[in-house]
């Protein structure tokens, strides 16, 4: 330890001299007033501290919070009201992907448990099988057909639109208004025989779309009438189901329409529904493939093909930005595969 004395007129000036000479670590040993005036301060400092330069202060490196992907996926599934048994299967499937991206992990789980088979947009060679849109009342079938027709027109594909919804007030008028804007002739039919004739006239078109009246899936007579309508030609029925309804009811609705040959499900109201668990439960119970989704009310846009990652993003918006690290190469390859339309066959 090294001692040093400082003389000054006032105590404040003496303390300032101590700090300047010895630094802030100096220890005041003694102070006294001088007979001739002024004060004397004796301070001490460690010998090494006096001469050694101050070492730069190194701040500890912040520790990145550890991301529990399984917990994030579990929270998302709980938030969307996915039934416990199905949620457990999805969490187990998500745990098998080597990634810290929770959205990618959920997408991998969805890819493992569900099928994704987008509807044709007319880009494939040769005409596709006519699509008949079915579902409960108020599900959005008419608006979906308008969006499908607009998408095909924008891609310069030939489109035929047929409606069998001639009883509901305003049903034909609504669709007719959309078709006038798109310059597409709307064919109106009232029974299976007329539908068969309209389908025959539409042969050779790139896309043929058929609207139907909403049917109560738990009314045997209404479902029998719909079955007869579907038997009018070689058509594919597509279930249009809105998001945000009760999970059990959605599953029972899916099962009822599955008995009519439905294999694909188009989901609507994705822009306003906050919980999508009912859609997962319906697709799982009825063994339905996801095809497209309606994400906006505008006819010219808002219809998009669904794939595992797209559905995961809808369920976990903004989660990718919150992930601290990018997906590992193996996971990135899996993401690319899932972002492409699924090549799996329908169940």
C-alpha positions as CSV (number, residue, x, y, z in Angstrom):
1,X,0.0,0.0,0.0
2,X,1.3,3.5,-0.8
3,X,0.5,6.6,1.3
4,X,0.5,10.1,0.0
5,X,-0.5,13.4,1.5
6,X,-2.3,16.3,-0.2
7,X,-2.5,19.9,1.0
8,X,-5.1,22.3,-0.2
9,X,-7.0,25.4,1.0
10,X,-10.3,23.5,1.4
11,X,-11.3,19.9,2.0
12,X,-13.1,19.7,-1.4
13,X,-10.0,20.8,-3.2
14,X,-7.9,18.2,-1.3
15,X,-10.4,15.4,-2.1
16,X,-10.3,16.4,-5.8
17,X,-6.5,16.2,-5.8
18,X,-6.7,12.7,-4.2
19,X,-9.0,11.4,-6.9
20,X,-6.9,12.9,-9.7
21,X,-3.7,11.4,-8.3
22,X,-4.8,8.0,-6.9
23,X,-8.2,7.4,-8.5
24,X,-11.5,6.5,-7.0
25,X,-10.1,3.5,-5.2
26,X,-8.0,5.6,-2.8
27,X,-8.7,5.3,0.9
28,X,-8.6,8.4,3.2
29,X,-6.4,7.6,6.1
30,X,-6.3,10.9,8.0
31,X,-7.3,14.6,7.7
32,X,-6.2,17.6,9.7
33,X,-6.2,21.4,9.6
34,X,-2.9,23.0,9.0
35,X,-1.7,25.8,11.4
36,X,-1.0,28.2,8.6
37,X,-4.4,27.5,7.0
38,X,-5.7,24.9,4.7
39,X,-6.1,21.2,5.2
40,X,-4.0,18.1,4.8
41,X,-5.4,14.8,3.6
42,X,-3.5,11.5,3.8
43,X,-4.7,8.8,1.4
44,X,-3.6,5.3,0.6
45,X,-3.9,3.1,-2.5
46,X,-2.8,-0.4,-3.3
47,X,0.6,-0.3,-5.1
48,X,-0.5,-2.3,-8.1
49,X,-3.6,-0.2,-8.6
50,X,-1.6,3.0,-8.7
51,X,0.5,2.0,-11.7
52,X,-1.4,-0.7,-13.5
53,X,-3.8,0.6,-16.2
54,X,-7.5,0.0,-15.5
55,X,-8.6,-3.2,-17.2
56,X,-11.5,-2.7,-19.5
57,X,-14.8,-3.9,-18.0
58,X,-16.1,-6.9,-19.9
59,X,-19.8,-7.2,-19.8
60,X,-21.1,-10.8,-19.7
61,X,-22.5,-12.0,-22.9
62,X,-26.3,-12.0,-22.8
63,X,-27.7,-15.5,-22.7
64,X,-30.3,-16.2,-25.3
65,X,-33.5,-17.6,-23.9
66,X,-33.9,-21.2,-24.6
67,X,-36.8,-21.9,-26.8
68,X,-39.0,-24.9,-25.9
69,X,-40.6,-25.7,-29.2
70,X,-42.8,-28.4,-27.8
71,X,-44.3,-25.9,-25.3
72,X,-44.9,-23.3,-28.0
73,X,-46.7,-25.9,-30.2
74,X,-48.7,-27.1,-27.2
75,X,-49.7,-23.6,-26.3
76,X,-50.9,-22.9,-29.9
77,X,-52.9,-26.1,-30.0
78,X,-54.5,-25.3,-26.7
79,X,-55.3,-21.7,-27.8
80,X,-57.0,-23.0,-31.0
81,X,-59.1,-25.5,-29.0
82,X,-57.7,-28.7,-30.5
83,X,-59.1,-31.7,-28.6
84,X,-56.6,-33.2,-26.2
85,X,-56.1,-36.6,-27.9
86,X,-55.4,-35.0,-31.3
87,X,-53.2,-32.3,-29.7
88,X,-51.1,-35.0,-28.1
89,X,-50.5,-36.7,-31.4
90,X,-49.4,-33.4,-33.0
91,X,-47.1,-32.5,-30.1
92,X,-45.4,-35.9,-30.4
93,X,-45.0,-35.4,-34.2
94,X,-43.6,-31.9,-33.7
95,X,-41.0,-33.2,-31.3
96,X,-39.3,-35.3,-34.0
97,X,-38.2,-32.3,-36.1
98,X,-34.7,-30.9,-35.3
99,X,-35.5,-27.2,-35.4
100,X,-36.0,-24.3,-33.0
101,X,-38.7,-22.8,-35.3
102,X,-42.0,-23.6,-33.6
103,X,-44.0,-22.8,-36.8
104,X,-41.9,-25.3,-38.8
105,X,-42.3,-27.9,-36.1
106,X,-46.1,-27.5,-36.1
107,X,-46.0,-27.7,-39.9
108,X,-44.1,-31.0,-39.8
109,X,-46.7,-32.3,-37.3
110,X,-49.6,-31.3,-39.6
111,X,-47.8,-32.9,-42.6
112,X,-47.5,-36.1,-40.6
113,X,-51.2,-36.3,-39.6
114,X,-53.1,-34.7,-42.5
115,X,-53.3,-34.7,-46.2
116,X,-53.1,-31.5,-48.3
117,X,-54.4,-31.6,-51.9
118,X,-55.2,-28.2,-53.5
119,X,-58.0,-27.8,-55.9
120,X,-57.1,-27.5,-59.7
121,X,-56.8,-24.0,-61.0
122,X,-56.8,-25.0,-64.7
123,X,-53.1,-25.0,-65.2
124,X,-52.9,-28.8,-65.5
125,X,-53.3,-30.3,-69.0
126,X,-56.8,-31.5,-69.8
127,X,-60.1,-30.6,-68.2
128,X,-60.5,-31.5,-64.5
129,X,-63.4,-33.3,-63.0
130,X,-66.3,-31.0,-62.2
131,X,-66.3,-29.7,-58.6
132,X,-69.5,-29.6,-56.7
133,X,-69.3,-27.5,-53.6
134,X,-71.4,-28.8,-50.7
135,X,-71.8,-28.0,-47.0
136,X,-74.1,-26.6,-44.4
137,X,-76.0,-23.4,-44.9
138,X,-74.1,-20.2,-44.6
139,X,-70.7,-21.8,-45.1
140,X,-69.6,-19.6,-48.0
141,X,-70.1,-21.9,-51.0
142,X,-71.3,-19.2,-53.3
143,X,-68.5,-16.8,-52.6
144,X,-66.0,-19.6,-52.8
145,X,-67.2,-20.4,-56.4
146,X,-67.0,-16.8,-57.3
147,X,-63.4,-16.8,-56.1
148,X,-62.5,-20.0,-57.9
149,X,-64.0,-18.6,-61.1
150,X,-62.1,-15.3,-60.7
151,X,-58.8,-17.2,-60.1
152,X,-59.3,-19.2,-63.3
153,X,-60.2,-16.2,-65.4
154,X,-57.1,-14.3,-64.2
155,X,-55.1,-17.3,-65.4
156,X,-56.9,-17.2,-68.7
157,X,-58.7,-20.6,-68.3
158,X,-62.1,-21.5,-69.6
159,X,-64.7,-21.7,-66.8
160,X,-68.3,-23.1,-66.6
161,X,-70.4,-22.2,-63.5
162,X,-73.6,-24.1,-62.7
163,X,-75.9,-23.4,-59.8
164,X,-78.5,-25.7,-58.3
165,X,-79.3,-23.2,-55.5
166,X,-82.5,-21.9,-57.1
167,X,-84.7,-22.0,-53.9
168,X,-82.8,-19.8,-51.5
169,X,-83.8,-16.2,-51.7
170,X,-81.1,-14.2,-53.4
171,X,-78.9,-17.2,-54.0
172,X,-79.0,-17.1,-57.9
173,X,-78.9,-13.3,-58.0
174,X,-75.7,-13.1,-55.9
175,X,-73.8,-15.6,-58.0
176,X,-75.3,-14.2,-61.2
177,X,-73.9,-10.7,-60.3
178,X,-70.4,-12.2,-59.8
179,X,-70.5,-14.0,-63.1
180,X,-71.6,-10.9,-65.0
181,X,-68.5,-9.1,-63.8
182,X,-66.4,-12.0,-64.9
183,X,-68.3,-12.4,-68.2
184,X,-69.2,-16.0,-67.4
185,X,-72.5,-17.5,-68.3
186,X,-74.3,-18.9,-65.3
187,X,-76.3,-22.1,-65.9
188,X,-79.3,-22.7,-63.6
189,X,-80.6,-26.2,-63.0
190,X,-83.3,-27.5,-60.7
191,X,-82.8,-31.2,-60.5
192,X,-80.3,-34.0,-61.1
193,X,-81.4,-34.6,-64.7
194,X,-80.9,-30.9,-65.6
195,X,-77.5,-31.0,-63.9
196,X,-76.5,-33.9,-66.0
197,X,-77.3,-32.0,-69.1
198,X,-75.5,-28.9,-68.0
199,X,-72.4,-31.0,-67.1
200,X,-72.5,-32.6,-70.6
201,X,-72.6,-29.1,-72.2
202,X,-69.6,-28.0,-70.2
203,X,-67.3,-30.8,-71.4
204,X,-64.0,-29.5,-72.6
205,X,-63.9,-26.5,-70.2
206,X,-60.8,-26.2,-68.1
207,X,-62.8,-25.9,-64.9
208,X,-66.4,-26.6,-64.1
209,X,-67.9,-25.3,-60.8
210,X,-71.2,-26.3,-59.3
211,X,-72.9,-24.5,-56.5
212,X,-75.5,-26.2,-54.3
213,X,-78.0,-25.2,-51.6
214,X,-76.8,-25.5,-48.0
215,X,-77.8,-28.9,-46.6
216,X,-78.5,-29.9,-43.0
217,X,-76.0,-32.7,-42.6
218,X,-78.2,-34.3,-39.9
219,X,-81.4,-34.3,-42.0
220,X,-81.7,-37.7,-43.9
221,X,-84.0,-36.3,-46.6
222,X,-81.8,-33.3,-47.4
223,X,-78.7,-35.5,-47.6
224,X,-80.6,-38.0,-49.8
225,X,-81.5,-35.2,-52.2
226,X,-77.9,-34.1,-52.3
227,X,-76.8,-37.7,-53.0
228,X,-79.1,-37.9,-56.0
229,X,-77.7,-34.6,-57.3
230,X,-74.1,-35.9,-57.0
231,X,-75.1,-39.0,-59.0
232,X,-75.9,-36.8,-62.0
233,X,-72.4,-37.1,-63.4
234,X,-68.7,-37.8,-62.8
235,X,-68.2,-35.0,-60.3
236,X,-66.1,-34.5,-57.1
237,X,-67.9,-33.1,-54.1
238,X,-65.9,-30.6,-52.0
239,X,-67.0,-29.8,-48.5
240,X,-67.0,-26.0,-47.7
241,X,-66.7,-25.6,-43.9
242,X,-66.3,-22.3,-42.0
243,X,-63.7,-21.9,-39.3
244,X,-64.5,-21.0,-35.8
245,X,-67.4,-23.5,-35.1
246,X,-67.6,-26.1,-32.4
247,X,-65.0,-28.9,-32.9
248,X,-67.3,-31.8,-32.2
249,X,-70.0,-30.4,-34.5
250,X,-67.5,-29.7,-37.2
251,X,-66.3,-33.3,-37.0
252,X,-69.8,-34.7,-37.2
253,X,-70.5,-32.5,-40.1
254,X,-67.4,-33.8,-41.9
255,X,-68.4,-37.4,-41.2
256,X,-71.9,-36.8,-42.6
257,X,-70.6,-35.4,-45.9
258,X,-67.8,-38.0,-46.1
259,X,-70.6,-40.6,-46.6
260,X,-71.5,-38.8,-49.8
261,X,-68.0,-39.2,-51.2
262,X,-66.4,-36.0,-50.0
263,X,-62.6,-36.3,-49.8
264,X,-61.5,-32.7,-49.7
265,X,-62.4,-29.8,-47.4
266,X,-62.1,-26.1,-48.3
267,X,-62.2,-23.9,-45.2
268,X,-63.6,-20.4,-45.1
269,X,-63.6,-17.4,-42.7
270,X,-59.9,-17.9,-42.0
271,X,-59.6,-14.1,-41.9
272,X,-62.0,-13.7,-38.9
273,X,-61.8,-17.0,-37.0
274,X,-59.4,-17.0,-34.1
275,X,-59.6,-20.7,-33.3
276,X,-59.0,-23.3,-36.0
277,X,-59.1,-26.4,-33.8
278,X,-62.5,-27.4,-35.2
279,X,-61.0,-27.7,-38.7
280,X,-58.2,-30.0,-37.6
281,X,-60.6,-32.2,-35.7
282,X,-63.1,-32.4,-38.6
283,X,-60.3,-33.3,-41.1
284,X,-58.9,-35.9,-38.7
285,X,-62.2,-37.6,-37.8
286,X,-63.6,-37.6,-41.3
287,X,-60.3,-38.3,-43.0
288,X,-60.6,-35.3,-45.2
289,X,-57.7,-33.6,-47.1
290,X,-57.2,-29.8,-46.8
291,X,-57.3,-28.2,-50.2
292,X,-57.8,-24.4,-50.2
293,X,-58.7,-21.7,-47.7
294,X,-60.5,-18.3,-47.9
295,X,-58.5,-15.6,-46.1
296,X,-60.4,-12.5,-47.3
297,X,-63.9,-11.4,-48.4
298,X,-62.8,-10.0,-51.7
299,X,-63.7,-12.1,-54.8
300,X,-60.6,-11.1,-56.7
301,X,-58.3,-12.4,-54.0
302,X,-58.4,-14.2,-50.7
303,X,-58.4,-17.8,-51.9
304,X,-55.2,-19.7,-51.4
305,X,-54.0,-23.3,-51.6
306,X,-53.2,-24.8,-48.2
307,X,-50.1,-26.7,-47.2
308,X,-48.8,-27.7,-43.8
309,X,-46.6,-24.7,-43.3
310,X,-49.2,-22.3,-44.5
311,X,-51.7,-23.7,-42.0
312,X,-49.1,-23.6,-39.3
313,X,-48.5,-19.9,-40.0
314,X,-52.2,-19.2,-39.7
315,X,-52.2,-20.9,-36.3
316,X,-49.0,-19.3,-35.1
317,X,-48.8,-15.8,-36.7
318,X,-45.5,-14.0,-36.0
319,X,-43.9,-17.0,-34.4
320,X,-41.1,-17.2,-37.0
321,X,-39.9,-13.7,-36.2
322,X,-39.7,-14.6,-32.6
323,X,-37.5,-17.6,-33.1
324,X,-33.9,-16.8,-32.0
325,X,-32.2,-19.0,-34.5
326,X,-32.7,-20.1,-38.1
327,X,-33.8,-23.6,-38.9
328,X,-31.0,-26.0,-39.3
329,X,-30.2,-27.3,-42.8
330,X,-32.1,-30.5,-42.3
331,X,-35.2,-28.6,-41.0
332,X,-34.9,-26.1,-43.9
333,X,-35.1,-28.9,-46.4
334,X,-38.2,-30.2,-44.6
335,X,-39.8,-26.8,-44.8
336,X,-39.2,-26.6,-48.5
337,X,-40.8,-30.0,-49.0
338,X,-43.8,-29.0,-46.9
339,X,-44.2,-25.6,-48.6
340,X,-44.8,-27.4,-52.0
341,X,-48.1,-28.9,-52.8
342,X,-48.5,-32.3,-51.4
343,X,-48.2,-35.2,-53.8
344,X,-49.9,-37.7,-51.4
345,X,-53.0,-39.3,-52.7
346,X,-56.4,-38.6,-51.1
347,X,-57.5,-40.8,-48.3
